[in-house]
């Protein structure tokens, strides 16, 4: 057979063109798949930044709203997206549910007021429970997983995966479903702290469930640490007052693969609400956790790699990586750390130090209470629960500005996000303050939805999905 004649050259050319076309199609599908997937809390990179030029920068209850869907019950979990479907959780209370309130100090203020009245500690606790907490024996709940159509907002199915009393109480600012689900594109995994794990296929069929023991949480504030996926492992972390632990489960079967007990924090202050972060870098893959008093990283078998002290007693913000460094928020009153890969052992800073072999830089009071920072174009943006926005240089830690966003911006839980050169900060009152990203602070405008918001949003293609107290919005430019 002649393999060098003009006919074979023509055939090779056709094959080459077909191969190139197939490669381009696969690449296109890959990019498309990446653009429509928001698989977990804070997105695929745990740093909510998007690049779609058509993402809306202005919205209201009517402007640039593609659809709005009421969501029954109460839940502060974030929506996740895969395969043009949105998944989120909620808990419906039989009877009345205690409503949340703006701010973080009202329980402390009420307690101080009762002390002035001469009430005993037990009487104060009873009054606080009555007004600000829901205890397990007070409520019966129906826990739901919802699947919504991304394009229309229509509820395609809902599954009640647990009915009964919750395993612990909640502060009324929290919800009984504050943990966000996670997906690998084949199954959706639901975690409710101190209650259990569930896996569903994308049509709503339960694949497996694994119950978990109920452990007490500090003052019955409730839980909030979302699960994480790495390979075949589903990772959950439970920092509680009885026995703290991090555990891995087979994502196909729900069988526990390993469990590592933790011991950190002072007695009576061992609870935490931080979501573990899967840090993949050139040297290895790590599971980075933050607990009361310390941050600890583990390998994929649950063996401790390194730890760092200086963390707040009430840790909430999630760690994440950006441009080769790990950013670890130590919580309100604590530092903000930038860490390089490869650490082993105790890498805590000595007194008077701001850096060492693995701590590239630290800002002594750069930590925040509720929102997790976001990184973009060389800057780290941190937001306090009271509306103070700070920008640090990501490489050096130098503070480039620190300012109050606006006199009306006073309460924040939602983590900020960024796209197209704009930083978005959603307040608890439902107002999104839109700020120019960069070294100079500039408030551009404010978008109002006028309903309480604590959940962090999802960004999918040209859609922004915002969950408020009773609704889920798809924000999309109409022109």
C-alpha positions in Angstrom: 0.0 0.0 0.0 1.3 3.4 -0.9 1.5 5.6 2.2 3.2 8.6 0.7 1.0 9.4 -2.3 -1.3 12.4 -2.8 -4.4 10.4 -1.7 -2.8 9.4 1.7 -1.6 13.0 2.2 -5.2 14.2 1.6 -6.5 11.6 4.0 -4.0 12.6 6.7 -5.0 16.2 6.2 -8.7 15.3 6.7 -7.8 13.2 9.8 -5.8 16.1 11.2 -8.6 18.6 10.7 -11.1 16.2 12.3 -8.7 15.6 15.2 -8.3 19.4 15.7 -12.0 20.0 15.5 -12.6 17.2 18.1 -9.9 18.7 20.3 -11.5 22.1 20.0 -14.9 20.7 20.7 -13.7 18.9 23.8 -11.9 22.0 25.0 -15.0 24.1 24.4 -17.2 21.6 26.3 -14.6 21.6 29.1 -14.7 25.4 29.3 -18.5 25.3 29.2 -18.6 22.7 31.9 -16.3 24.8 34.1 -18.4 27.9 33.5 -21.7 26.3 34.7 -20.3 24.5 37.7 -20.4 25.9 41.3 -19.9 22.6 43.2 -19.4 23.8 46.8 -19.4 26.7 49.3 -17.5 29.6 47.8 -17.1 27.9 44.4 -14.7 25.6 42.6 -11.6 27.4 43.9 -13.0 28.5 47.3 -12.3 32.0 46.1 -15.5 33.5 44.6 -14.1 35.3 41.5 -15.7 35.1 38.0 -14.8 36.6 34.6 -18.0 36.5 32.5 -18.4 39.9 31.0 -22.2 39.7 31.0 -22.5 39.3 34.8 -24.8 42.0 36.1 -23.4 44.8 38.2 -26.8 46.4 39.0 -29.9 44.8 40.3 -33.0 45.3 42.5 -36.1 43.3 43.2 -37.2 44.0 39.6 -34.1 45.1 37.7 -32.0 42.3 36.1 -34.0 39.6 37.9 -34.3 36.6 35.6 -36.4 34.8 38.1 -37.2 34.6 41.8 -38.3 31.4 43.6 -39.6 31.3 47.2 -37.9 28.7 49.3 -39.9 27.3 52.2 -38.5 27.0 55.7 -35.2 28.4 56.9 -31.7 27.8 55.8 -28.5 29.7 55.3 -26.7 27.1 53.2 -25.4 28.4 49.8 -26.8 27.1 46.5 -24.5 24.8 44.5 -24.9 24.1 40.7 -24.1 21.3 38.4 -25.6 20.2 35.1 -27.9 23.3 34.8 -29.5 22.4 38.1 -29.3 24.2 41.5 -29.3 22.3 44.8 -29.9 23.8 48.2 -31.2 22.8 51.6 -33.7 24.1 54.0 -35.5 23.1 57.2 -39.2 23.6 57.7 -40.4 24.0 61.3 -43.7 22.7 62.4 -45.3 25.8 64.0 -43.4 29.0 64.5 -39.7 29.5 63.9 -37.8 32.2 65.8 -36.8 34.8 63.3 -33.2 36.1 62.8 -32.1 39.7 63.7 -29.6 42.0 62.1 -26.2 42.3 63.9 -24.2 40.1 66.3 -24.4 41.8 69.7 -28.1 41.8 70.5 -27.9 38.6 72.7 -24.9 40.0 74.6 -26.7 43.3 75.1 -29.8 41.6 76.3 -27.7 39.5 78.7 -26.0 42.7 80.1 -29.4 44.3 80.6 -30.7 41.3 82.6 -27.5 41.3 84.7 -28.3 44.9 85.6 -31.7 43.8 86.7 -30.0 41.5 89.2 -31.1 38.2 87.6 -29.0 35.1 88.4 -26.9 33.4 85.7 -29.4 30.6 85.3 -32.3 33.1 85.0 -30.3 35.0 82.4 -29.7 31.8 80.5 -33.3 30.9 80.6 -34.4 34.3 79.3 -31.8 34.2 76.5 -33.0 30.7 75.5 -36.6 31.8 75.5 -35.9 34.8 73.3 -32.9 34.0 71.1 -32.5 30.2 70.9 -34.4 27.2 69.7 -33.8 24.1 71.7 -34.2 20.5 70.3 -37.3 19.7 72.4 -39.0 22.9 71.2 -39.2 22.1 67.5 -39.9 19.4 65.1 -38.2 19.9 61.7 -38.6 18.7 58.1 -35.2 18.8 56.4 -35.3 19.2 52.6 -33.0 19.1 49.6 -34.3 21.1 46.7 -33.4 20.8 43.0 -34.2 23.9 40.8 -33.9 24.5 37.1 -31.1 27.0 36.6 -32.8 28.7 33.6 -36.3 29.0 35.0 -36.0 28.6 38.7 -38.7 25.9 38.7 -38.5 23.4 41.5 -37.9 20.1 39.7 -37.9 18.0 42.8 -37.6 18.1 46.6 -36.6 15.4 49.0 -37.4 15.3 52.7 -34.3 13.5 54.0 -34.9 13.8 57.8 -37.9 14.5 60.0 -37.7 14.9 63.8 -36.1 17.0 66.5 -32.7 18.5 65.7 -29.6 17.1 67.3 -28.9 20.4 69.1 -30.2 23.9 69.4 -29.6 27.0 67.3 -29.2 30.7 67.9 -32.0 32.4 65.9 -29.4 34.1 63.7 -28.3 30.6 62.6 -30.3 28.0 60.8 -30.6 24.2 61.1 -29.3 23.9 57.6 -26.3 26.3 57.4 -23.9 23.7 55.9 -23.8 23.9 52.1 -24.1 20.7 50.0 -21.2 19.7 47.7 -21.3 17.8 44.4 -18.9 15.9 42.1 -21.3 16.2 39.2 -22.7 12.7 39.8 -24.0 12.8 43.3 -25.1 15.6 45.7 -23.8 15.2 49.2 -25.7 16.8 52.2 -24.2 17.2 55.6 -26.0 18.3 58.7 -23.6 18.7 61.6 -24.2 16.3 64.5 -26.9 14.5 62.5 -25.6 12.8 59.4 -24.6 12.5 55.8 -26.8 11.8 52.8 -25.9 11.2 49.1 -28.5 11.7 46.3 -28.2 11.2 42.6 -29.1 14.2 40.4 -32.7 12.9 40.0 -33.3 12.9 43.8 -32.8 9.2 44.5 -31.1 8.6 47.9 -27.9 6.5 47.3 -26.8 6.2 50.9 -27.0 7.8 54.3 -24.6 7.7 57.3 -25.8 8.8 60.7 -23.4 10.8 63.0 -23.3 11.1 66.7 -24.7 14.3 68.3 -22.2 16.4 70.2 -22.9 19.6 72.1 -22.1 23.0 70.5 -21.0 26.0 72.6 -24.2 27.6 74.0 -26.3 25.7 71.4 -25.3 28.2 68.7 -25.8 25.5 66.1 -23.5 24.2 63.3 -22.1 25.6 60.1 -19.1 23.8 58.7 -19.7 22.6 55.1 -18.3 19.3 53.7 -15.4 19.1 51.2 -14.6 16.6 48.4 -11.1 15.3 47.5 -10.8 12.2 45.2 -13.1 9.5 46.6 -13.2 11.1 50.0 -16.0 13.2 51.5 -14.5 15.3 54.4 -16.4 16.7 57.3 -15.1 18.5 60.4 -16.9 18.7 63.8 -15.4 21.0 66.4 -17.7 20.6 69.4 -17.6 20.6 73.2 -17.3 16.8 73.6 -14.9 15.4 71.1 -13.6 17.4 68.1 -12.8 15.4 65.0 -12.2 15.5 61.3 -13.4 12.4 59.3 -13.4 11.0 55.8 -16.1 9.0 54.2 -16.2 7.0 51.0 -18.2 9.1 48.6 -19.7 6.1 46.9 -20.9 4.2 49.9 -20.8 6.5 52.9 -18.5 4.2 54.8 -16.1 5.9 57.2 -12.5 5.7 55.8 -10.7 7.4 58.7 -11.3 9.7 61.7 -8.8 11.9 63.5 -9.8 13.3 66.9 -8.7 16.8 67.7 -8.1 18.6 71.0 -7.9 22.4 70.8 -9.3 25.4 72.5 -10.1 26.1 76.1 -12.6 24.1 78.1 -16.1 25.3 77.2 -14.8 26.9 74.0 -14.1 24.1 71.7 -16.7 24.7 69.0 -16.0 26.0 65.5 -17.8 26.7 62.3 -15.0 26.7 59.7 -15.3 24.7 56.4 -12.2 22.6 55.7 -10.2 23.6 52.6 -8.6 21.2 50.1 -5.2 22.7 49.3 -3.7 21.2 46.1 -0.2 22.4 45.3 2.9 21.0 43.6 4.2 19.3 46.7 1.1 17.5 47.9 -2.7 17.8 48.7 -3.6 18.9 52.2 -6.8 19.3 54.2 -6.5 22.7 55.9 -8.7 23.3 59.0 -9.1 26.1 61.4 -10.3 25.4 65.0 -10.5 27.2 68.3 -7.0 28.5 69.0 -5.1 26.7 66.2 -5.0 26.0 62.5 -4.1 22.4 61.6 -3.4 20.7 58.2 -3.8 17.0 57.5 -2.7 14.7 54.7 -5.3 12.6 52.9 -5.1 9.8 55.5 -5.8 12.1 58.4 -2.3 12.5 59.6 -1.3 15.9 60.9 1.2 17.8 58.8 1.5 21.2 60.5 -0.2 23.5 62.9 -0.2 27.2 63.8 -1.4 29.0 66.9 -3.0 32.5 67.2 -6.5 31.6 66.1 -9.6 33.1 67.7 -11.7 31.2 70.2 -14.7 31.5 67.7 -13.3 30.6 64.3 -15.6 31.0 61.3 -13.9 32.2 58.0 -12.6 29.6 55.6 -9.0 29.3 54.5 -8.2 29.4 50.8 -5.3 29.6 48.4 -4.4 32.2 45.8 -1.4 32.6 43.5 0.7 30.0 45.4 0.0 31.0 49.0 -2.5 29.9 51.6 -4.5 32.6 53.3 -5.6 31.7 56.8 -8.0 34.1 58.7 -7.6 33.7 62.4 -10.9 35.4 63.2 -12.0 38.6 64.9 -9.1 40.1 66.8 -6.6 37.6 65.4 -4.1 37.8 62.6 -4.4 37.2 58.8 -1.7 34.8 57.7 -0.1 34.1 54.3 1.6 30.7 54.3 3.8 29.0 51.8 3.5 25.3 50.9 5.6 22.5 52.4 5.3 23.1 56.1 5.8 20.5 58.8 5.4 20.6 62.6 4.6 23.7 64.6 5.0 26.8 62.4 3.6 29.2 65.0 5.1 32.7 65.2 7.2 33.5 68.2 6.5 36.6 70.2 7.5 39.6 68.2 7.7 37.7 64.9 5.5 38.6 61.9 7.1 36.0 59.5 9.2 32.8 59.6 10.2 30.0 57.2 6.6 29.2 56.3 4.7 32.3 57.3 5.3 34.7 54.5 3.6 37.5 56.2 1.0 38.2 58.9 -1.2 41.1 59.8 -1.7 41.1 63.6 -5.3 42.2 63.6 -6.2 41.4 60.0 -8.6 38.6 60.9 -12.4 39.0 60.7 -15.4 37.5 62.5 -17.9 36.2 59.9 -17.1 36.9 56.2 -14.3 35.0 54.5 -11.8 37.2 52.5 -11.6 37.2 48.7 -8.4 37.5 46.5 -8.3 39.3 43.1 -5.6 40.9 40.9 -2.9 40.9 43.6 -5.1 42.0 46.5 -6.7 40.3 49.5 -10.0 42.0 50.6 -11.2 41.4 54.1 -14.6 42.5 55.4 -15.7 42.8 59.1 -19.2 42.0 60.3 -19.6 45.7 61.0 -18.7 46.9 57.4 -15.0 47.7 57.6 -13.3 46.8 54.3 -9.5 46.4 54.1 -7.3 45.6 51.2 -3.8 44.0 51.6 -1.2 43.3 49.0 -1.4 39.5 48.5 2.4 39.0 48.2 3.7 41.4 51.0 0.7 41.8 53.3 1.0 45.6 53.1 -2.2 47.3 53.9 -3.3 49.5 50.9 -6.5 50.8 52.5 -8.9 50.4 55.4 -12.3 52.1 55.4 -15.9 51.9 56.4 -17.8 51.0 53.2 -20.7 53.3 53.9 -22.5 54.8 57.0 -25.5 52.5 56.1 -23.3 49.4 55.8 -23.2 48.1 59.4 -23.9 44.3 59.4 -22.3 41.6 57.2 -22.2 37.8 57.3 -22.1 36.9 53.6 -18.6 36.6 52.1 -17.7 39.1 49.4 -17.2 38.1 45.8 -15.6 39.7 42.7 -16.1 39.9 39.0 -15.2 42.3 36.2 -13.2 44.6 38.3 -16.0 45.0 40.9 -16.1 43.9 44.5 -19.6 43.0 45.9 -20.4 43.1 49.6 -23.9 41.9 50.5 -25.2 43.2 53.8 -27.5 41.4 56.2 -30.2 43.9 55.2 -30.0 42.7 51.6 -28.1 45.6 50.2 -25.1 44.9 47.9 -22.4 47.5 48.0 -20.5 47.6 44.7 -16.9 48.7 45.0 -14.2 49.2 42.4 -11.5 46.6 42.9 -8.0 48.0 43.2 -5.7 49.9 45.5 -8.0 52.9 45.9 -11.4 52.5 47.5 -14.4 53.8 45.6 -18.0 52.9 46.3 -19.8 52.8 42.9 -23.4 52.1 43.8 -25.8 50.0 46.0 -28.1 47.2 44.9 -31.1 46.6 47.2 -33.1 43.4 47.6 -34.6 44.5 50.9 -34.7 41.1 52.6 -32.2 39.7 55.1 -29.3 37.8 53.6 -26.6 35.7 55.2 -25.8 33.0 52.6 -22.9 33.4 50.2 -24.0 33.4 46.5 -23.1 31.2 43.6 -21.8 32.5 40.2 -22.7 30.4 37.2 -21.9 31.6 33.7 -23.7 35.0 33.4 -26.0 34.3 36.4 -25.6 35.4 40.0 -27.6 33.3 42.4 -28.5 35.1 45.6 -30.3 33.5 48.5 -32.2 35.7 50.9 -34.2 34.7 54.0 -37.2 33.4 52.0 -36.2 33.5 48.3 -33.6 32.5 45.7 -32.9 35.1 43.0 -31.2 34.6 39.6 -29.6 37.9 38.8 -28.9 38.2 35.0 -28.5 41.1 32.7 -31.5 41.5 30.4 -29.7 43.6 27.7 
